[in-house]
Amino acid sequence: MKNRIAFKLTLYFTLALLVFLLIFSGIFIFLFKRNTVELNKIELEKRATKISETLSPIIEGNTIKVQGKGYGAYIKFLNDIAMADVWIVDENLNIITSGKGLHSQYSFSELPLNAENIVKDVFKGKTAFSESFSSILDTSVLTVGTPIISSNDIVIGVVLLHSPINGINLVIAKGIFILSLSVGIALIIAVLLSITFSVIFTKPLNKMNNTAIKLADGNYTVKNNIKQGDEIGTLANNMDILSDRLYLSSKESEKLEQLRRDFIANISHELRTPITVIRGSLEALNDEVVTEENQVKEYYKQMLNESINLQRLIGDLLDLSRLQNTEFKIEMLDVNIYDVINDIIRSAKNIAKSKNIELLLVNTATNCSICGDYGRLRQMFMTLLDNAIKFSPQNGHINITLSRNESLNISIKDEGIGIEKQDLPYLFERFYKTKAIENTNGTGLGLSIAKQIALRHNAKICVNSLKSKGSEFIVKFPLTILTIHK
């Protein structure tokens, strides 16, 4: 069977049902047999008592004597009337008569076993029962004895009623047959229902199994689409969530792989260019192709600039790797952000001067001191300000604002070309570069480094930008890291 779970469920259910039916049948047969015997005893007792009450008026004195032909006929047909074998026994254990009108044809030894005890108990005024074998009836019988009481309330005889047990056993056997037939039919129906319910129960599991196989094969668009308000429905829903996340993760991996390829291409180009320039300049100097003093100095200067660019690229890669390592510690001290901003403005003025860009600083914050790393904070703000200058037009303005409300905010806003909407979600990813002409010489690592520095200070960087309207980068520091000046 392909559906092993359904097979096991059916098997377990059938076994449990069989055990239940065996226990139930055993208890039922025991109680049914016992109840049947008890009912038969009660019925025999009623008949024997009725016969005793009928015989009491025909007794003369303290002896049993049949009076009148009417009573003789009555006694003769006692078996037919009582629907059992009826014997009348006196106090000497002599069989006075039987339902067939036979007198003293049988001795006490031919009575059923335990008859003596029954007769003795009955002569004490009790009703007694016995189950034993009768040689006369040649079968096991159920015997009941009731007293025959004279007019002066003396027990002078016993009415013994014998009912063959095989009749009771026949009733019990028929009851067991009916029970067995009912149990068999119920078992067949239950097994068929268990198979049906097991298949229905395992159907969503099989569907989830097929979904898992497809997920393992890389098909992350597959869904279970199982709607059940139980644990299976919860599992199916979680698998669908996993499928969505795997799909997003695969797309992210594809994007990162493309970024990695672009990064390798960019880095290769960035490394090849300075190395090529340095090697060409060295070869020209070594081969004395260039001998004029001014040209030699120019070549040396060019090699120095290219080595600086190469050092910057390698430094950016090392910085990003260190900042992403949680074990790399940064020096956290009391730092005044206002001092950091003034520092980067002084450093950036020479860069801004070449494009005649004015840097405007506005400080409305009452407390600008935080617990942080001065050098890394300077690096972060310098990256943001350098980008603002890079993408600003000639004769533009850059506004730098320090404010405090729910957090300490530092805003750097330019009037540049802005950022395309589709580029905004990926600005801080490693190796990502916009396609703007101004960004051709970048490595795509600056903003990634700035983001890592912000994260190390529990801060976040937000971006607002409109195409051709400029961009605004806002660094938000939580108030929990502010320090209080005394």
C-alpha positions as CSV (number, residue, x, y, z in Angstrom):
1,M,0.0,0.0,0.0
2,K,1.4,3.3,-1.1
3,N,-0.3,5.2,1.7
4,R,1.6,3.7,4.6
5,I,0.1,6.1,7.2
6,A,-3.4,5.3,6.1
7,F,-2.6,1.6,6.3
8,K,-1.1,1.9,9.8
9,L,-4.0,4.0,11.0
10,T,-6.5,1.4,9.6
11,L,-4.5,-1.5,11.2
12,Y,-4.2,0.2,14.6
13,F,-7.9,1.2,14.6
14,T,-8.9,-2.4,13.6
15,L,-6.7,-3.9,16.3
16,A,-8.1,-1.5,18.9
17,L,-11.6,-2.3,17.7
18,L,-11.0,-6.0,17.9
19,V,-9.7,-5.8,21.5
20,F,-12.7,-3.7,22.4
21,L,-15.1,-6.2,20.8
22,L,-13.4,-9.1,22.5
23,I,-13.6,-7.5,25.9
24,F,-17.2,-6.3,25.2
25,S,-18.3,-9.7,23.9
26,G,-16.8,-11.5,26.9
27,I,-18.5,-9.2,29.4
28,F,-21.7,-9.4,27.4
29,I,-21.8,-13.2,27.2
30,F,-21.0,-13.5,30.9
31,L,-23.7,-11.1,32.0
32,F,-26.2,-12.4,29.4
33,K,-25.7,-16.0,30.6
34,R,-26.0,-15.0,34.2
35,N,-29.0,-12.9,33.6
36,T,-30.7,-15.6,31.6
37,V,-30.2,-18.1,34.3
38,E,-31.5,-15.7,37.0
39,L,-34.6,-14.9,34.9
40,N,-35.2,-18.6,34.5
41,K,-34.8,-19.1,38.2
42,I,-37.3,-16.4,38.9
43,E,-39.8,-17.8,36.4
44,L,-39.4,-21.4,37.8
45,E,-39.9,-20.0,41.4
46,K,-43.1,-18.3,40.3
47,R,-44.4,-21.5,38.7
48,A,-43.4,-23.7,41.7
49,T,-44.9,-21.2,44.2
50,K,-48.1,-21.2,42.2
51,I,-48.3,-25.0,42.1
52,S,-47.6,-25.1,45.9
53,E,-50.4,-22.6,46.5
54,T,-52.7,-24.7,44.3
55,L,-51.9,-28.0,46.1
56,S,-52.3,-26.6,49.7
57,P,-56.1,-26.8,49.7
58,I,-56.1,-30.6,48.8
59,I,-54.0,-31.6,51.8
60,E,-55.8,-33.4,54.6
61,G,-54.2,-32.9,57.9
62,N,-50.5,-33.3,57.8
63,T,-50.3,-35.7,54.9
64,I,-50.5,-35.3,51.1
65,K,-53.5,-36.9,49.6
66,V,-55.1,-36.1,46.3
67,Q,-58.8,-35.4,46.7
68,G,-61.1,-35.5,43.7
69,K,-60.7,-36.4,40.2
70,G,-60.2,-32.8,39.3
71,Y,-57.1,-32.4,41.3
72,G,-55.8,-35.8,40.0
73,A,-56.2,-34.5,36.4
74,Y,-54.5,-31.3,37.5
75,I,-51.5,-33.2,38.9
76,K,-51.4,-35.4,35.9
77,F,-50.9,-32.6,33.6
78,L,-48.6,-30.5,35.8
79,N,-45.7,-30.8,33.3
80,D,-47.9,-29.3,30.6
81,I,-49.2,-26.6,32.9
82,A,-45.9,-25.6,34.4
83,M,-43.9,-26.3,31.1
84,A,-41.3,-28.2,33.2
85,D,-40.9,-31.5,35.0
86,V,-42.8,-31.3,38.3
87,W,-42.2,-33.7,41.2
88,I,-43.8,-33.8,44.6
89,V,-41.7,-35.1,47.4
90,D,-42.7,-35.8,51.0
91,E,-40.7,-35.3,54.1
92,N,-39.2,-38.8,53.9
93,L,-37.7,-37.9,50.5
94,N,-40.2,-40.1,48.7
95,I,-41.4,-39.1,45.3
96,I,-45.2,-38.9,45.8
97,T,-46.0,-38.1,42.3
98,S,-44.7,-36.6,39.1
99,G,-46.5,-34.4,36.6
100,K,-47.3,-37.5,34.6
101,G,-49.2,-39.1,37.5
102,L,-46.5,-41.7,38.3
103,H,-46.5,-42.7,42.0
104,S,-43.4,-44.0,43.8
105,Q,-41.8,-45.2,40.7
106,Y,-38.6,-43.5,41.4
107,S,-36.4,-43.7,44.5
108,F,-34.6,-40.7,46.1
109,S,-31.3,-41.9,44.6
110,E,-32.6,-41.1,41.2
111,L,-33.3,-37.5,42.1
112,P,-30.9,-34.9,40.8
113,L,-27.8,-34.3,42.8
114,N,-28.1,-32.0,45.8
115,A,-31.9,-32.8,45.8
116,E,-31.6,-33.9,49.5
117,N,-30.2,-30.5,50.4
118,I,-32.9,-28.7,48.5
119,V,-35.7,-30.8,50.2
120,K,-34.1,-30.1,53.6
121,D,-33.9,-26.4,53.0
122,V,-37.5,-26.3,51.7
123,F,-38.8,-28.2,54.8
124,K,-37.3,-25.3,56.8
125,G,-39.7,-23.0,54.9
126,K,-37.2,-21.8,52.3
127,T,-37.2,-21.7,48.5
128,A,-34.0,-23.5,47.2
129,F,-32.2,-23.8,43.8
130,S,-29.8,-26.3,42.4
131,E,-27.9,-26.9,39.1
132,S,-26.9,-30.6,38.7
133,F,-27.2,-33.7,36.5
134,S,-30.4,-35.8,36.6
135,S,-30.1,-39.5,35.7
136,I,-33.8,-39.7,35.2
137,L,-33.9,-36.7,32.8
138,D,-30.5,-37.7,31.5
139,T,-29.4,-34.1,31.3
140,S,-28.2,-31.2,33.5
141,V,-31.2,-29.4,35.0
142,L,-32.0,-26.3,37.0
143,T,-34.1,-27.4,40.0
144,V,-36.2,-25.2,42.2
145,G,-38.0,-26.4,45.4
146,T,-40.9,-24.7,47.1
147,P,-42.8,-25.8,50.2
148,I,-46.3,-27.2,50.3
149,I,-47.9,-25.8,53.4
150,S,-50.9,-27.4,55.2
151,S,-53.8,-25.6,56.7
152,N,-52.1,-25.4,60.0
153,D,-49.0,-23.9,58.5
154,I,-46.8,-27.0,58.5
155,V,-44.6,-27.9,55.6
156,I,-45.6,-31.4,54.6
157,G,-44.2,-31.6,51.0
158,V,-42.0,-30.1,48.4
159,V,-42.7,-29.2,44.8
160,L,-39.6,-29.7,42.7
161,L,-39.5,-28.1,39.2
162,H,-36.8,-29.2,36.8
163,S,-35.9,-27.2,33.7
164,P,-33.1,-28.6,31.5
165,I,-30.2,-26.3,31.3
166,N,-29.6,-27.2,27.6
167,G,-32.7,-25.1,26.9
168,I,-31.1,-22.2,28.6
169,N,-27.8,-22.9,26.8
170,L,-29.7,-22.9,23.5
171,V,-31.1,-19.4,24.3
172,I,-27.6,-18.3,25.3
173,A,-26.1,-19.8,22.1
174,K,-28.7,-17.9,20.0
175,G,-27.8,-14.7,21.8
176,I,-24.1,-15.3,21.2
177,F,-24.8,-16.0,17.5
178,I,-26.8,-12.8,17.1
179,L,-24.1,-10.9,19.0
180,S,-21.3,-12.4,16.8
181,L,-23.2,-11.6,13.6
182,S,-23.8,-8.0,14.8
183,V,-20.1,-7.6,15.8
184,G,-19.0,-9.0,12.5
185,I,-21.1,-6.6,10.5
186,A,-20.1,-3.7,12.8
187,L,-16.4,-4.6,12.4
188,I,-16.7,-4.7,8.6
189,I,-18.4,-1.3,8.5
190,A,-15.9,0.1,11.0
191,V,-12.9,-1.1,8.9
192,L,-14.4,0.4,5.8
193,L,-15.0,3.6,7.6
194,S,-11.5,3.6,9.1
195,I,-10.0,3.1,5.7
196,T,-12.1,6.0,4.3
197,F,-11.3,8.3,7.3
198,S,-7.6,7.3,7.2
199,V,-7.3,8.2,3.5
200,I,-9.1,11.5,4.1
201,F,-6.8,12.2,7.2
202,T,-3.6,11.4,5.3
203,K,-4.5,13.2,2.0
204,P,-3.3,16.6,3.3
205,L,-0.1,14.9,4.6
206,N,0.6,13.4,1.2
207,K,0.0,16.8,-0.4
208,M,2.5,18.4,2.1
209,N,5.0,15.6,1.3
210,N,4.7,16.4,-2.4
211,T,5.1,20.1,-1.6
212,A,8.2,19.4,0.5
213,I,9.8,17.4,-2.4
214,K,9.2,20.3,-4.7
215,L,10.7,22.7,-2.2
216,A,13.7,20.5,-1.9
217,D,14.0,20.5,-5.7
218,G,14.1,24.3,-5.6
219,N,10.6,25.1,-6.6
220,Y,9.7,27.8,-4.0
221,T,6.5,28.9,-5.7
222,V,4.6,25.7,-4.7
223,K,1.9,26.0,-2.0
224,N,-0.2,23.5,0.0
225,N,-3.3,25.7,0.1
226,I,-4.7,23.5,2.9
227,K,-7.3,25.2,5.1
228,Q,-7.9,23.2,8.3
229,G,-8.4,24.4,11.8
230,D,-6.1,21.8,13.4
231,E,-2.4,21.0,13.8
232,I,-2.2,19.7,10.2
233,G,-3.6,23.0,8.9
234,T,-1.1,24.9,11.1
235,L,1.8,22.8,9.7
236,A,0.6,23.4,6.1
237,N,0.3,27.1,6.7
238,N,3.8,27.2,8.2
239,M,5.1,25.3,5.1
240,D,3.5,27.9,2.9
241,I,5.1,30.7,4.9
242,L,8.4,28.8,4.6
243,S,7.8,28.6,0.9
244,D,7.4,32.4,0.6
245,R,10.5,33.0,2.7
246,L,12.5,30.6,0.6
247,Y,11.3,32.3,-2.5
248,L,12.3,35.7,-1.2
249,S,15.6,34.2,0.0
250,S,16.3,32.7,-3.4
251,K,15.6,36.1,-5.1
252,E,17.8,37.8,-2.5
253,S,20.5,35.2,-3.1
254,E,20.2,35.8,-6.9
255,K,20.5,39.5,-6.3
256,L,23.5,39.1,-3.9
257,E,25.1,36.8,-6.4
258,Q,24.6,39.4,-9.1
259,L,26.0,42.1,-6.7
260,R,29.0,39.9,-6.0
261,R,29.7,39.5,-9.7
262,D,29.3,43.2,-10.2
263,F,31.5,43.8,-7.2
264,I,34.2,41.5,-8.5
265,A,34.0,43.2,-11.8
266,N,34.2,46.7,-10.2
267,I,37.0,45.7,-7.8
268,S,38.9,44.0,-10.6
269,H,38.6,47.2,-12.6
270,E,39.4,49.4,-9.6
271,L,42.5,47.3,-8.8
272,R,43.5,46.9,-12.4
273,T,43.5,50.6,-13.2
274,P,45.9,51.8,-10.5
275,I,48.1,48.7,-10.9
276,T,48.3,49.2,-14.6
277,V,49.1,52.9,-14.2
278,I,51.7,52.2,-11.5
279,R,53.3,49.4,-13.6
280,G,53.3,51.5,-16.8
281,S,54.9,54.5,-15.0
282,L,57.5,52.3,-13.4
283,E,58.3,50.6,-16.8
284,A,58.7,54.0,-18.4
285,L,61.0,55.2,-15.6
286,N,62.9,51.9,-15.5
287,D,63.4,51.9,-19.3
288,E,64.3,55.6,-19.2
289,V,61.6,56.4,-21.7
290,V,60.9,59.4,-19.5
291,T,64.0,61.3,-18.5
292,E,62.9,64.9,-18.3
293,E,62.8,66.0,-14.6
294,N,59.3,67.5,-14.7
295,Q,57.9,64.4,-16.5
296,V,59.6,62.1,-14.0
297,K,58.0,64.1,-11.1
298,E,54.6,63.9,-12.8
299,Y,55.0,60.1,-13.1
300,Y,55.9,59.8,-9.5
301,K,52.9,61.9,-8.5
302,Q,50.6,59.8,-10.6
303,M,51.9,56.6,-9.0
304,L,51.5,58.1,-5.6
305,N,47.8,59.1,-6.3
306,E,47.1,55.7,-7.7
307,S,48.6,53.9,-4.7
308,I,46.5,56.2,-2.4
309,N,43.3,55.1,-4.3
310,L,44.4,51.5,-4.0
311,Q,45.0,51.9,-0.3
312,R,41.5,53.6,0.1
313,L,39.8,50.7,-1.7
314,I,41.6,48.1,0.4
315,G,40.8,50.1,3.5
316,D,37.1,50.2,2.7
317,L,37.0,46.5,2.3
318,L,38.8,45.9,5.6
319,D,36.6,48.4,7.4
320,L,33.4,46.8,6.2
321,S,34.7,43.3,7.2
322,R,35.7,44.5,10.7
323,L,32.4,46.4,11.4
324,Q,30.4,43.4,10.3
325,N,32.3,41.2,12.8
326,T,30.5,41.5,16.2
327,E,33.7,40.6,18.0
328,F,35.4,43.7,16.6
329,K,35.3,46.3,19.4
330,I,35.0,50.0,18.8
331,E,36.1,52.6,21.3
332,M,32.9,54.0,23.0
333,L,33.6,57.4,24.7
334,D,31.7,60.6,25.4
335,V,31.5,62.3,22.0
336,N,29.9,65.7,21.1
337,I,28.3,65.2,17.7
338,Y,28.4,69.0,17.1
339,D,32.2,68.8,17.3
340,V,32.2,65.9,14.8
341,I,30.1,67.8,12.3
342,N,32.3,70.9,12.6
343,D,35.3,68.7,12.0
344,I,33.9,67.1,8.8
345,I,32.7,70.5,7.5
346,R,36.2,71.9,7.8
347,S,37.6,68.9,6.0
348,A,35.0,69.0,3.2
349,K,35.3,72.7,2.5
350,N,38.1,72.1,0.1
351,I,36.1,69.5,-1.8
352,A,33.0,71.7,-1.8
353,K,35.1,74.7,-2.9
354,S,35.9,73.1,-6.3
355,K,32.1,73.1,-7.1
356,N,31.4,76.4,-5.3
357,I,29.0,74.6,-2.9
358,E,28.0,76.3,0.3
359,L,27.8,74.2,3.5
360,L,25.2,75.5,6.0
361,L,25.1,74.3,9.6
362,V,22.0,74.7,11.9
363,N,22.1,73.4,15.5
364,T,18.8,73.4,17.4
365,A,19.7,70.5,19.8
366,T,20.3,71.3,23.4
367,N,22.5,68.2,24.0
368,C,24.6,66.7,21.2
369,S,26.8,64.4,23.3
370,I,26.5,60.6,22.9
371,C,28.5,57.6,23.9
372,G,30.3,56.6,20.7
373,D,33.5,56.2,18.7
374,Y,34.7,59.6,17.4
375,G,36.7,58.3,14.5
376,R,34.0,56.0,13.2
377,L,31.3,58.6,13.6
378,R,33.5,61.1,11.7
379,Q,33.9,58.4,8.9
380,M,30.2,57.9,8.7
381,F,29.3,61.6,8.5
382,M,32.2,62.2,6.1
383,T,30.8,59.6,3.8
384,L,27.3,61.1,3.8
385,L,28.7,64.6,3.3
386,D,31.1,63.5,0.5
387,N,28.2,61.9,-1.3
388,A,26.1,65.1,-1.0
389,I,28.9,67.1,-2.5
390,K,29.5,64.6,-5.2
391,F,25.9,64.6,-6.4
392,S,25.3,68.4,-5.9
393,P,25.3,70.8,-8.9
394,Q,27.7,73.7,-9.2
395,N,26.9,76.6,-6.9
396,G,24.6,74.5,-4.8
397,H,23.8,74.4,-1.1
398,I,24.1,71.6,1.5
399,N,22.1,72.0,4.7
400,I,23.4,70.2,7.8
401,T,20.9,70.3,10.7
402,L,21.2,69.0,14.3
403,S,17.9,68.7,16.1
404,R,16.4,66.8,19.0
405,N,12.8,65.5,19.6
406,E,12.2,61.8,20.2
407,S,15.8,61.2,19.1
408,L,19.0,63.1,18.2
409,N,18.7,63.7,14.5
410,I,21.5,64.8,12.1
411,S,20.3,65.8,8.6
412,I,22.5,66.3,5.5
413,K,20.3,67.6,2.7
414,D,21.6,68.5,-0.8
415,E,20.0,69.9,-4.0
416,G,21.5,67.3,-6.3
417,I,20.1,64.9,-8.9
418,G,18.3,62.8,-6.4
419,I,18.0,59.0,-6.3
420,E,15.8,56.8,-8.5
421,K,12.9,55.2,-6.6
422,Q,14.0,51.7,-7.5
423,D,17.4,52.3,-6.1
424,L,16.3,53.4,-2.6
425,P,15.8,49.9,-1.1
426,Y,19.4,48.9,-2.1
427,L,21.4,52.0,-1.2
428,F,23.1,50.5,1.9
429,E,23.8,47.0,0.4
430,R,27.3,46.0,-0.3
431,F,28.7,46.7,-3.7
432,Y,25.6,48.4,-4.9
433,K,26.1,51.5,-7.1
434,T,23.6,53.7,-8.8
435,K,24.0,54.3,-12.5
436,A,24.6,58.0,-12.1
437,I,27.6,59.4,-14.0
438,E,28.9,61.0,-10.8
439,N,29.1,57.5,-9.2
440,T,31.3,55.8,-11.8
441,N,34.4,56.0,-9.6
442,G,32.8,54.6,-6.4
443,T,33.2,51.1,-5.0
444,G,29.7,50.8,-3.6
445,L,31.1,50.3,-0.1
446,G,30.8,53.7,1.5
447,L,27.1,53.6,2.5
448,S,27.4,50.0,3.6
449,I,30.2,51.1,6.0
450,A,28.1,54.0,7.2
451,K,25.2,51.7,7.9
452,Q,27.4,49.4,9.9
453,I,28.8,52.3,11.9
454,A,25.2,53.5,12.6
455,L,24.2,50.0,13.8
456,R,27.2,49.8,16.1
457,H,25.8,53.0,17.8
458,N,22.2,51.7,17.9
459,A,21.3,54.4,15.3
460,K,19.6,54.2,11.9
461,I,20.0,56.1,8.7
462,C,16.9,57.2,6.8
463,V,16.8,58.5,3.2
464,N,14.3,60.9,1.6
465,S,14.8,61.7,-2.0
466,L,13.0,63.0,-5.1
467,K,14.4,62.8,-8.6
468,S,16.0,66.1,-9.6
469,K,15.0,67.6,-6.3
470,G,17.9,66.4,-4.1
471,S,18.3,63.9,-1.3
472,E,18.3,64.0,2.5
473,F,20.1,61.5,4.7
474,I,19.0,61.6,8.4
475,V,21.0,59.8,11.1
476,K,18.8,59.1,14.2
477,F,20.4,58.4,17.6
478,P,18.2,57.1,20.4
479,L,18.0,59.2,23.5
480,T,19.2,56.2,25.6
481,I,22.8,56.7,24.3
482,L,22.9,60.5,25.0
483,T,25.3,61.7,27.8
484,I,24.6,64.6,30.0
485,H,27.1,67.5,30.2
486,K,27.7,68.8,33.7
